[in-house]
Amino acid sequence: MARYLARRLGQALLVVAGVVMLTFAVMRLVPGDPAVAFAGPKATPEQLAAARERFGLDDPIPLQFVNYVRDLFTGDWGTSLRTRQPVRDDLYLAFPASLELVGAALVIAVLIGIPIGVLAARYKTKFPDFGVRFTSMLAVSVPVFWLALAMQLVFAGHLGWFPIAGEYDSSLDSTSPLTLWTNITIVDALITGNWPIFTSTLEHLVLPALVVAAYPTGMIAQMARAALIEESGQDHARLERALGFGETSILTRFALRPALSPVLSLIALVFAYSIVNGFLVEAVFNWPGLGRYAAESIKSLDTPAIAGVTLLVALVYTTANLIVDLLQGVVDPRARAR
């Protein structure tokens, strides 16, 4: 297990190193002068020179890269050209909202995707199987921005069942101020017992979470179905049939655990994908997360902020993969040999 973990950790570090080099290259290849963007178009030559010295733009490229890596290790992710604040502080405020949205979406995806995958495997080539496959294919294929607009129009606009946008009712800031612990609103409201903000956040979270959950739910259902059908054809499943176990019992008691290994790998992939995919959803529902921060940074060519968002998503992706690899080694010992 230790060798397996060390191998996976080494692979994760290689991915992070590649992303660091990529983000540095993007920062240097994007058109425009960061000094002008920071100091302003009407800046004096002295102000431009001070900005260039602050960002080390006159240093040789290799030295700039060394300084960039050193700053990353010391927690300095640069200064946003748009907000004039440290990028790390901006991400600290924006990322928890995205994590809240994607976390809720993945909980929905797992709670729905795995059971309907079991259902499809149990009734393979029958009507429930066709229904699950069609629905999951539709969930994977539909454009996320179209689904967001459609659900917002129907359930918030016409039916009025849910709020149309935002993270929670902003009027509650004056009547029920929230004490921050983790910067994840629903968690902080639960910890502090702030039930007005907790219920308001839940109401605002339903629609965007369902939209973000559509793609991972379809993928998890398809993967669970395929893995369970493969496991149900193994020698151990034939032995269990000979012993008198029914198909449902074989799938849920014996085949599900080994079938979870590829499902866990998929969850790590769709987790990182959902963070990026959620950018569009955040824009539609005015959710105060990474999506809005990234969109505003791209619009203003804020290269340190863009690089910070890219690096953060990469770190989340590699961390999620590492955790899933660990879980795979526990759930399925065969994975340690791969």
C-alpha positions in Angstrom: 0.0 0.0 0.0 2.9 2.4 0.8 4.5 1.8 -2.6 1.1 2.3 -4.3 0.6 5.6 -2.5 4.1 6.8 -3.3 3.6 6.0 -7.0 0.3 7.8 -7.1 1.8 10.8 -5.2 4.7 11.0 -7.7 2.3 11.1 -10.6 0.3 13.8 -8.9 3.4 15.9 -8.4 4.3 15.6 -12.0 0.9 16.8 -13.1 1.2 19.8 -10.7 4.7 20.6 -12.1 3.3 20.6 -15.6 0.5 22.9 -14.7 2.9 25.3 -13.0 5.0 25.5 -16.2 1.9 25.9 -18.3 0.4 28.7 -16.2 3.8 30.6 -16.2 3.9 30.3 -20.0 0.3 31.5 -20.4 1.1 34.6 -18.2 4.0 35.4 -20.5 2.3 34.7 -23.8 -1.0 36.5 -23.2 -1.0 39.8 -25.2 -0.6 43.0 -23.3 1.7 44.4 -20.7 0.8 43.5 -17.1 2.6 46.7 -15.9 0.2 48.8 -18.0 -2.8 46.8 -16.8 -1.8 47.3 -13.2 -0.6 51.0 -13.3 -3.3 52.1 -15.7 -3.2 53.5 -19.3 -2.4 57.0 -18.1 0.5 55.9 -15.9 3.7 57.9 -16.1 7.0 56.2 -17.2 8.1 56.1 -13.5 4.9 54.4 -12.5 5.3 51.8 -15.3 8.9 51.2 -14.3 7.8 50.7 -10.7 5.2 48.2 -11.8 7.6 46.3 -13.9 10.1 46.1 -11.1 7.3 44.9 -8.7 6.3 42.1 -11.0 9.9 41.3 -12.0 9.1 41.8 -15.7 12.6 43.0 -16.6 14.3 39.9 -15.2 15.4 37.1 -17.6 12.7 34.5 -18.2 14.4 31.7 -16.4 14.8 33.9 -13.3 11.2 34.9 -13.6 10.2 31.2 -13.6 12.4 30.5 -10.5 10.9 33.4 -8.7 7.3 32.3 -9.7 7.8 28.8 -8.3 9.4 30.2 -5.1 6.5 32.6 -4.6 4.0 29.7 -5.1 5.7 27.7 -2.4 5.7 30.6 0.0 2.0 31.2 -0.6 2.4 34.3 -2.9 0.2 33.7 -5.9 0.7 37.2 -7.2 -1.5 40.3 -7.2 -4.6 40.6 -9.2 -4.4 43.4 -11.8 -8.1 44.0 -11.4 -8.9 43.9 -7.7 -5.3 45.0 -6.6 -5.6 42.2 -3.9 -3.5 39.1 -3.5 -4.8 36.4 -5.8 -4.7 33.9 -3.0 -7.1 36.1 -0.9 -9.5 36.5 -3.9 -9.5 32.7 -4.4 -10.1 32.1 -0.7 -13.3 34.1 -1.0 -14.5 32.7 -4.3 -13.6 29.0 -4.1 -15.8 28.0 -1.1 -18.9 29.0 -3.0 -17.9 26.9 -6.0 -17.0 24.0 -3.7 -20.4 24.4 -2.0 -22.2 24.2 -5.4 -20.1 21.3 -6.8 -20.2 19.4 -3.6 -24.0 19.5 -3.5 -24.1 18.5 -7.1 -21.8 15.4 -6.6 -23.8 14.3 -3.6 -27.0 14.4 -5.8 -25.1 12.6 -8.6 -23.9 9.8 -6.4 -27.2 9.3 -4.6 -29.0 9.1 -8.0 -26.4 7.7 -10.4 -25.3 4.6 -8.5 -28.9 3.3 -7.7 -30.1 3.8 -11.3 -26.9 2.2 -12.5 -27.8 -0.8 -10.4 -31.3 -0.8 -11.7 -30.1 -0.7 -15.3 -27.7 -3.6 -14.7 -30.4 -5.6 -12.9 -32.8 -5.3 -15.9 -30.2 -5.4 -18.7 -31.8 -5.0 -22.2 -35.2 -4.5 -20.7 -37.3 -1.3 -20.4 -35.7 0.1 -17.2 -32.3 -0.4 -18.8 -33.3 1.5 -21.9 -34.9 4.2 -19.8 -31.8 4.7 -17.7 -29.5 4.7 -20.7 -31.6 7.2 -22.6 -32.0 9.5 -19.6 -28.3 9.4 -18.7 -27.3 10.0 -22.4 -29.6 13.0 -22.4 -28.1 14.3 -19.1 -24.6 14.0 -20.5 -25.4 15.6 -23.9 -27.6 18.6 -23.0 -25.7 21.9 -23.0 -25.3 23.0 -19.4 -26.1 26.7 -20.1 -29.3 25.7 -21.9 -30.4 23.5 -19.0 -29.6 26.2 -16.5 -31.7 28.8 -18.4 -34.5 26.3 -19.0 -34.7 25.3 -15.3 -34.4 28.9 -14.2 -37.2 29.9 -16.6 -39.6 27.1 -15.6 -39.0 26.5 -11.9 -38.0 30.0 -10.8 -39.7 32.2 -13.4 -43.1 30.5 -14.2 -43.7 28.2 -11.2 -41.9 30.3 -8.6 -40.8 27.3 -6.6 -37.2 28.4 -6.2 -35.3 31.7 -6.1 -34.1 32.9 -9.5 -30.5 33.7 -8.6 -28.0 34.4 -5.8 -26.5 32.3 -3.0 -29.1 33.4 -0.4 -31.4 36.3 0.4 -29.1 39.3 0.8 -31.6 41.0 3.1 -30.7 38.3 5.8 -27.3 40.0 6.2 -28.9 42.7 8.2 -31.5 40.5 10.1 -29.5 37.3 10.6 -25.8 38.1 10.0 -23.6 35.0 9.4 -20.5 34.2 11.4 -17.9 32.8 9.0 -15.8 29.8 9.9 -15.1 28.0 6.6 -16.5 30.5 4.1 -18.9 27.8 2.9 -22.2 29.5 3.6 -24.3 26.4 4.2 -21.7 24.8 6.4 -21.2 28.0 8.4 -24.9 28.5 8.8 -25.3 24.9 10.1 -22.4 25.2 12.5 -23.6 28.5 14.0 -27.3 27.5 13.9 -28.3 30.4 11.6 -31.4 28.7 10.3 -32.7 31.6 8.2 -29.6 31.7 6.1 -29.3 27.9 6.1 -32.8 27.4 4.6 -32.4 30.3 2.2 -29.1 28.9 1.0 -30.7 25.5 0.5 -33.5 27.0 -1.6 -31.0 28.9 -3.7 -28.8 25.9 -4.1 -31.4 23.4 -5.5 -31.6 24.6 -9.1 -27.9 25.3 -9.8 -26.9 22.1 -8.0 -29.3 20.0 -10.1 -28.0 21.6 -13.3 -24.3 20.9 -12.4 -25.3 17.4 -11.2 -26.8 16.4 -14.6 -23.6 15.5 -16.3 -21.9 13.6 -13.4 -25.2 11.7 -12.8 -25.4 10.5 -16.3 -21.7 9.5 -16.3 -21.9 7.7 -13.0 -25.0 5.8 -14.0 -23.4 4.6 -17.2 -20.2 3.6 -15.5 -22.0 1.8 -12.6 -24.1 -0.1 -15.1 -21.2 -1.2 -17.2 -19.0 -2.2 -14.2 -21.9 -4.2 -12.6 -22.7 -6.0 -15.8 -19.0 -6.9 -16.1 -18.8 -8.1 -12.5 -22.0 -10.1 -12.8 -20.3 -12.2 -15.6 -17.3 -13.1 -13.4 -16.7 -16.6 -11.9 -17.7 -15.5 -8.4 -21.1 -14.4 -9.7 -21.7 -17.7 -11.4 -20.8 -19.4 -8.1 -23.3 -17.2 -6.2 -26.0 -18.1 -8.7 -25.3 -21.8 -8.2 -25.6 -21.2 -4.5 -29.1 -19.8 -5.0 -28.6 -16.1 -4.7 -30.9 -13.9 -6.8 -29.7 -11.3 -9.4 -30.5 -8.4 -7.1 -28.6 -9.9 -4.2 -25.6 -10.7 -6.4 -25.4 -7.2 -7.7 -25.9 -5.3 -4.4 -24.1 -7.7 -2.0 -21.2 -9.1 -4.1 -20.7 -7.2 -7.4 -21.2 -3.6 -6.2 -18.0 -3.3 -4.1 -15.5 -4.3 -6.8 -17.6 -2.3 -9.4 -17.1 0.9 -7.3 -13.4 1.1 -8.2 -14.0 2.6 -11.7 -16.9 4.6 -10.4 -14.6 6.3 -7.8 -12.1 7.1 -10.6 -14.9 8.7 -12.6 -16.1 10.7 -9.6 -12.6 12.3 -9.3 -12.7 13.2 -13.0 -16.2 14.7 -13.0 -15.4 16.6 -9.7 -12.8 18.7 -11.4 -14.8 18.9 -14.6 -17.9 20.1 -12.6 -15.9 22.9 -11.1 -15.1 24.2 -14.6 -18.5 23.3 -16.0 -20.0 25.1 -13.1 -18.6 28.4 -14.3 -21.4 28.8 -16.8 -24.0 27.8 -14.2 -22.6 30.4 -11.8 -22.9 33.0 -14.4 -26.6 32.1 -15.1 -27.5 31.9 -11.4 -25.3 34.8 -10.3 -23.5 32.4 -7.9 -20.5 34.2 -6.2 -17.9 31.5 -7.0 -14.8 30.9 -9.2 -16.9 31.2 -12.3 -17.7 34.8 -11.8 -14.2 35.6 -10.7 -12.6 33.8 -13.7 -15.0 35.5 -16.1 -14.2 39.0 -14.8 -10.5 38.2 -14.8 -10.6 37.0 -18.4 -12.5 40.1 -19.5 -9.9 42.4 -17.9 -6.9 40.2 -19.0 -5.9 39.7 -15.4 -3.2 37.1 -16.0 -2.2 36.5 -12.4 -5.8 35.8 -11.5 -6.3 33.6 -14.5 -3.2 31.6 -13.7 -4.3 31.4 -10.1 -7.7 29.9 -11.1 -6.0 27.4 -13.4 -3.5 26.3 -10.8 -6.2 26.0 -8.1 -8.4 23.8 -10.4 -5.4 21.6 -11.2 -4.6 21.2 -7.5 -8.2 20.3 -6.8 -8.1 17.8 -9.6 -4.9 16.1 -8.5 -5.9 16.0 -4.9 -9.3 14.4 -5.8 -7.5 11.8 -7.9 -5.1 11.1 -5.1 -7.9 10.6 -2.6 -9.8 8.4 -5.0 -6.7 6.3 -5.7 -6.3 5.7 -2.0 -10.0 4.7 -1.7 -9.5 2.4 -4.7 -6.6 0.7 -3.0 -8.9 0.1 0.1 -12.0 -0.9 -1.8 -10.3 -3.1 -4.4 -6.9 -4.5 -3.6 -6.4 -5.4 -7.2 -5.9 -1.7 -7.9 -2.6 -1.6 -6.0 -1.0 -3.8 -8.6 -1.8 -1.4 -11.4 
